[in-house]
Amino acid sequence: MKKVFFFIILCSTILSACKNDTYRTKPGAHGNAGNILIVMENNLWNSEPGDSIRAIFHQFCRALPRSEYLFTLHQIEREKFIEHNRYHRNIIYTDISPDLSVSQTGITRDKYSRRQLFVNISAQNQKEFVQELSKYKDRLVKLFLDEDRDRYLFHVRNHTNKTVSEMLRNKHEIILQVPRNYTIDENKDNFVWISFETAKYIMGIFIYHYPYTDTSSLDYDYLINMRNKILKENVPGEVPGSYMTTEVKFYPPYLDIIEHNKQKTAYIQGLWRVQGDFMGGPFVNYTKIDHKRNRIVSVEGFVFYPNQEHRDMIRRLDAILYTFDLI
């Protein structure tokens, strides 16, 4: 019995080692976040199957100052799916043929390259392809979004600013993994401002907390009002008397109550602006009730990048905020 058990363990170890060796020899996936390579023949791409893919992945993002698609799509025919094209980070490979017996959707990771997501959708004809795609559309959107987030988190966890993260843990009693290129701008008792700035743009993070006094603390109006109050006190604009606030009149923020790290969390996506000046951009916010310390804790990221696209930058900030947890 011991010999059989040892043999099983030995085989498992060998198989695992072979799998790891195979993984290491594969090239790293390439391509930008938010991009998907579609492998589909031109005639299908320009007809109903292509239309159905665009209808799903070319939906507009929420809470951005300009219209941007959920994903950027690049289509090639199957004969061009060779060499470096196989190594793209996100791939939807389509197969529509009467020779197929069933319609199905398969998901494979690291098929041709490391950290690659490969989705294979097959069907007997165009109608069945559209039906198959429609059946899993929401899952596929979430799958690609989550995969891009996890890739960036992999980078963040290997390039964390330990000084900032330890300060947040020790002084503000929260967990947040902040990239190495972010620095502390403000560090008050109940408000922290961290940012990464270049000559062209700013990516900023606020952490703030205040007493938990009301059971409606995760309600829409309460959260927006508290956000505006705290930002008015702590984030002045360049013009005297100006300050950051929330755009609510023309583009009201979106609020979703989600479960994040096993805690009820208010997730807000919206636009910020500067009262008394012409500045603005997108923001994303995670807010939790810290019952242990009887307080509300918010972490949020914002982007200032005038007249440019913001999708990928706000998603990178969202990924950082995704590491937020209470101690």
C-alpha positions as CSV (number, residue, x, y, z in Angstrom):
1,M,0.0,0.0,0.0
2,K,2.8,2.4,0.9
3,K,4.6,1.6,-2.4
4,V,1.4,2.4,-4.4
5,F,0.9,5.6,-2.5
6,F,4.6,6.6,-3.1
7,F,4.2,5.8,-6.8
8,I,1.1,8.0,-7.1
9,I,2.9,10.9,-5.3
10,L,6.0,10.4,-7.5
11,C,3.9,10.5,-10.7
12,S,2.0,13.6,-9.5
13,T,5.3,15.3,-8.7
14,I,6.8,14.5,-12.1
15,L,3.7,15.7,-13.9
16,S,3.6,18.9,-11.9
17,A,7.3,19.5,-12.6
18,C,6.7,18.9,-16.3
19,K,3.8,21.2,-16.4
20,N,5.8,23.9,-14.6
21,D,8.7,23.4,-17.0
22,T,6.4,23.7,-20.0
23,Y,4.8,26.9,-18.6
24,R,8.3,28.5,-18.1
25,T,9.4,27.8,-21.6
26,K,6.4,29.5,-23.2
27,P,6.8,33.2,-24.1
28,G,5.0,35.8,-22.1
29,A,1.6,37.0,-23.5
30,H,1.7,40.4,-25.3
31,G,-0.9,43.0,-26.2
32,N,-2.4,45.9,-24.3
33,A,-4.9,45.6,-21.5
34,G,-8.5,45.8,-22.7
35,N,-7.6,44.4,-26.2
36,I,-9.0,41.1,-27.6
37,L,-7.8,39.4,-30.7
38,I,-10.7,37.9,-32.6
39,V,-9.8,35.0,-34.9
40,M,-12.7,34.9,-37.5
41,E,-12.9,34.8,-41.3
42,N,-13.6,38.2,-42.9
43,N,-17.0,37.2,-44.4
44,L,-18.2,36.2,-40.9
45,W,-16.7,39.2,-39.2
46,N,-18.7,41.4,-41.6
47,S,-22.0,39.6,-41.0
48,E,-24.1,38.4,-38.1
49,P,-21.4,36.6,-36.1
50,G,-19.1,39.7,-36.1
51,D,-22.0,42.0,-35.3
52,S,-22.9,39.8,-32.3
53,I,-19.3,40.0,-31.0
54,R,-19.3,43.8,-31.4
55,A,-22.7,44.2,-29.7
56,I,-21.2,42.6,-26.6
57,F,-17.6,43.8,-26.4
58,H,-18.2,47.2,-28.0
59,Q,-20.6,48.3,-25.3
60,F,-19.6,51.7,-23.8
61,C,-17.9,51.9,-20.5
62,R,-19.7,53.4,-17.6
63,A,-18.7,56.7,-16.0
64,L,-16.0,58.0,-18.4
65,P,-15.9,61.6,-19.7
66,R,-15.9,60.4,-23.3
67,S,-17.3,57.3,-25.0
68,E,-15.0,54.4,-24.9
69,Y,-15.7,50.7,-25.7
70,L,-15.4,48.0,-23.0
71,F,-12.8,46.4,-25.2
72,T,-10.7,47.2,-28.2
73,L,-11.1,44.4,-30.8
74,H,-8.6,43.3,-33.4
75,Q,-9.8,40.7,-36.0
76,I,-7.6,38.4,-38.1
77,E,-8.5,35.4,-40.3
78,R,-7.5,31.9,-39.2
79,E,-4.6,31.7,-41.7
80,K,-2.9,34.6,-40.0
81,F,-3.2,33.1,-36.6
82,I,0.5,32.1,-36.5
83,E,3.7,33.1,-34.8
84,H,3.4,36.2,-32.6
85,N,-0.4,36.4,-33.1
86,R,-0.8,33.2,-31.1
87,Y,0.8,34.9,-28.1
88,H,-1.8,37.7,-27.6
89,R,-3.0,38.0,-24.0
90,N,-6.8,37.8,-24.9
91,I,-8.0,35.6,-27.7
92,I,-11.4,34.6,-29.0
93,Y,-11.0,31.8,-31.5
94,T,-14.1,31.0,-33.5
95,D,-15.0,27.9,-35.5
96,I,-18.2,27.8,-37.5
97,S,-18.6,24.6,-39.6
98,P,-21.4,22.2,-40.4
99,D,-18.9,19.4,-39.6
100,L,-19.2,20.2,-35.9
101,S,-21.6,18.1,-33.9
102,V,-22.4,20.5,-31.1
103,S,-22.0,24.2,-30.2
104,Q,-19.7,24.8,-27.3
105,T,-17.5,27.4,-25.6
106,G,-14.2,26.4,-24.1
107,I,-11.8,28.4,-21.9
108,T,-8.0,27.7,-21.7
109,R,-5.3,29.6,-19.9
110,D,-1.7,29.7,-21.0
111,K,-2.5,27.8,-24.2
112,Y,0.3,29.4,-26.3
113,S,1.8,31.9,-23.9
114,R,2.1,32.6,-20.2
115,R,-0.8,34.6,-18.6
116,Q,-2.9,34.1,-21.7
117,L,-6.7,33.7,-21.8
118,F,-7.9,31.7,-24.8
119,V,-11.7,31.3,-25.5
120,N,-12.8,28.9,-28.2
121,I,-16.4,29.3,-29.5
122,S,-17.6,26.7,-32.0
123,A,-20.9,26.2,-33.7
124,Q,-22.4,24.4,-36.7
125,N,-23.7,27.6,-38.3
126,Q,-24.0,31.4,-37.9
127,K,-27.3,31.2,-36.1
128,E,-26.1,28.7,-33.5
129,F,-22.9,30.7,-33.0
130,V,-24.9,33.8,-32.1
131,Q,-27.0,31.8,-29.7
132,E,-23.9,30.2,-28.1
133,L,-22.2,33.6,-27.7
134,S,-25.4,35.2,-26.3
135,K,-25.7,32.4,-23.7
136,Y,-22.3,33.3,-22.2
137,K,-22.0,37.0,-23.0
138,D,-22.1,38.3,-19.5
139,R,-19.7,35.7,-18.2
140,L,-17.2,36.4,-21.0
141,V,-17.2,40.1,-20.4
142,K,-16.5,39.5,-16.7
143,L,-13.9,36.9,-17.5
144,F,-11.8,39.2,-19.7
145,L,-12.2,42.1,-17.3
146,D,-11.1,40.0,-14.3
147,E,-8.2,38.5,-16.3
148,D,-6.8,42.0,-17.1
149,R,-7.3,43.0,-13.5
150,D,-5.5,40.0,-12.2
151,R,-2.6,40.5,-14.6
152,Y,-2.1,44.0,-13.3
153,L,-2.4,42.8,-9.7
154,F,0.3,40.3,-10.4
155,H,2.5,43.3,-11.4
156,V,1.4,45.4,-8.4
157,R,2.1,42.6,-5.9
158,N,5.7,42.3,-7.3
159,H,6.3,46.0,-7.3
160,T,4.6,47.2,-4.1
161,N,5.6,50.4,-2.3
162,K,6.2,48.8,1.0
163,T,6.6,52.2,2.8
164,V,3.2,53.4,1.7
165,S,1.5,50.1,2.3
166,E,3.0,49.8,5.8
167,M,2.0,53.3,6.7
168,L,-1.6,52.6,5.7
169,R,-1.6,49.4,7.8
170,N,0.0,51.0,10.9
171,K,-1.6,54.4,10.9
172,H,-4.9,53.9,9.2
173,E,-5.4,50.2,9.9
174,I,-6.2,49.1,6.3
175,I,-4.6,46.9,3.7
176,L,-3.9,48.4,0.3
177,Q,-1.1,47.4,-2.1
178,V,0.1,50.5,-3.8
179,P,2.6,50.4,-6.7
180,R,6.2,51.5,-6.2
181,N,5.9,54.6,-8.3
182,Y,3.2,56.2,-6.1
183,T,4.1,58.8,-3.5
184,I,2.4,60.3,-0.4
185,D,1.1,63.8,-0.9
186,E,-1.0,64.2,2.2
187,N,-1.1,62.0,5.4
188,K,-3.6,63.4,7.9
189,D,-5.4,61.5,10.7
190,N,-8.4,60.7,8.5
191,F,-7.3,61.6,5.0
192,V,-4.5,60.3,2.8
193,W,-3.6,61.4,-0.7
194,I,-1.3,59.3,-2.8
195,S,-0.5,59.9,-6.4
196,F,1.6,59.1,-9.5
197,E,2.1,62.2,-11.6
198,T,3.7,62.9,-14.9
199,A,3.9,66.0,-17.1
200,K,0.7,64.8,-18.9
201,Y,-1.5,63.2,-16.3
202,I,-2.3,62.4,-12.7
203,M,-3.4,59.1,-11.2
204,G,-4.4,59.7,-7.6
205,I,-5.7,57.7,-4.7
206,F,-7.6,59.0,-1.7
207,I,-8.2,57.1,1.6
208,Y,-10.5,58.7,4.1
209,H,-12.6,57.5,7.0
210,Y,-15.2,59.0,9.3
211,P,-17.5,57.9,12.2
212,Y,-20.1,55.3,11.5
213,T,-23.3,56.9,13.0
214,D,-26.1,55.9,10.6
215,T,-27.4,52.6,9.2
216,S,-27.9,54.4,5.9
217,S,-24.1,54.9,5.6
218,L,-23.9,52.9,2.3
219,D,-26.9,54.7,0.8
220,Y,-26.3,56.7,-2.4
221,D,-27.1,60.2,-1.2
222,Y,-25.2,59.7,2.1
223,L,-22.0,58.5,0.4
224,I,-22.0,61.3,-2.2
225,N,-22.7,64.0,0.3
226,M,-19.9,62.7,2.6
227,R,-17.5,62.4,-0.4
228,N,-18.2,66.0,-1.4
229,K,-17.8,67.2,2.2
230,I,-14.4,65.5,2.7
231,L,-13.0,66.5,-0.7
232,K,-14.1,70.1,-0.2
233,E,-12.0,70.2,3.0
234,N,-9.0,68.4,1.6
235,V,-8.7,68.7,-2.1
236,P,-8.4,72.4,-3.2
237,G,-8.2,73.4,-6.8
238,E,-5.7,75.7,-8.4
239,V,-8.1,78.7,-8.5
240,P,-8.6,80.2,-5.0
241,G,-11.8,78.9,-3.5
242,S,-12.1,76.0,-5.9
243,Y,-12.3,72.4,-4.8
244,M,-12.9,68.8,-6.0
245,T,-16.5,67.5,-5.9
246,T,-18.8,65.0,-7.6
247,E,-20.5,65.5,-10.9
248,V,-24.2,64.7,-10.2
249,K,-26.3,66.9,-12.5
250,F,-25.3,65.7,-16.0
251,Y,-23.7,62.3,-15.3
252,P,-24.8,60.9,-11.9
253,P,-22.5,58.3,-10.4
254,Y,-23.3,54.6,-10.5
255,L,-23.6,52.7,-7.1
256,D,-23.5,48.9,-6.8
257,I,-23.6,47.1,-3.5
258,I,-21.1,44.2,-3.9
259,E,-19.4,41.6,-1.7
260,H,-15.7,42.3,-1.7
261,N,-13.2,40.4,0.5
262,K,-16.3,38.9,2.3
263,Q,-17.6,42.3,3.2
264,K,-20.5,44.3,2.1
265,T,-19.1,47.1,0.0
266,A,-20.4,50.2,-1.8
267,Y,-18.8,50.3,-5.3
268,I,-19.1,53.7,-7.0
269,Q,-18.1,54.8,-10.5
270,G,-18.5,58.4,-11.5
271,L,-17.1,61.7,-12.6
272,W,-15.4,64.3,-10.5
273,R,-15.0,68.0,-11.3
274,V,-13.5,71.0,-9.7
275,Q,-16.1,73.5,-8.4
276,G,-14.9,76.9,-9.6
277,D,-12.6,75.7,-12.3
278,F,-12.5,73.6,-15.5
279,M,-11.0,70.3,-14.4
280,G,-12.5,66.8,-14.2
281,G,-12.2,63.1,-14.9
282,P,-13.4,59.7,-13.8
283,F,-13.2,58.1,-10.3
284,V,-13.9,54.8,-8.7
285,N,-14.6,54.2,-5.0
286,Y,-14.8,51.3,-2.6
287,T,-16.5,52.0,0.7
288,K,-16.8,49.6,3.7
289,I,-18.2,49.7,7.2
290,D,-15.5,49.0,9.7
291,H,-17.6,47.7,12.6
292,K,-14.5,46.9,14.7
293,R,-13.6,50.6,14.9
294,N,-17.1,52.0,14.3
295,R,-16.1,54.0,11.2
296,I,-16.7,54.2,7.4
297,V,-13.6,53.7,5.3
298,S,-13.4,54.8,1.6
299,V,-10.6,54.2,-0.9
300,E,-10.9,55.8,-4.3
301,G,-8.9,56.4,-7.4
302,F,-9.2,59.3,-9.9
303,V,-7.6,60.2,-13.2
304,F,-6.8,63.7,-14.6
305,Y,-5.8,63.4,-18.2
306,P,-7.5,66.2,-20.2
307,N,-8.9,65.3,-23.7
308,Q,-7.5,61.8,-23.6
309,E,-8.9,58.2,-23.1
310,H,-9.2,57.1,-19.5
311,R,-10.5,53.5,-19.7
312,D,-7.2,51.6,-19.0
313,M,-6.0,54.1,-16.4
314,I,-9.1,53.9,-14.3
315,R,-9.0,50.1,-14.6
316,R,-5.4,50.1,-13.3
317,L,-6.6,52.2,-10.3
318,D,-9.6,49.9,-9.8
319,A,-7.1,47.0,-9.6
320,I,-5.1,48.7,-6.9
321,L,-8.3,49.4,-4.9
322,Y,-9.3,45.8,-5.3
323,T,-6.6,45.0,-2.8
324,F,-8.4,47.1,-0.1
325,D,-9.2,45.2,3.1
326,L,-9.9,46.0,6.7
327,I,-7.5,44.8,9.4
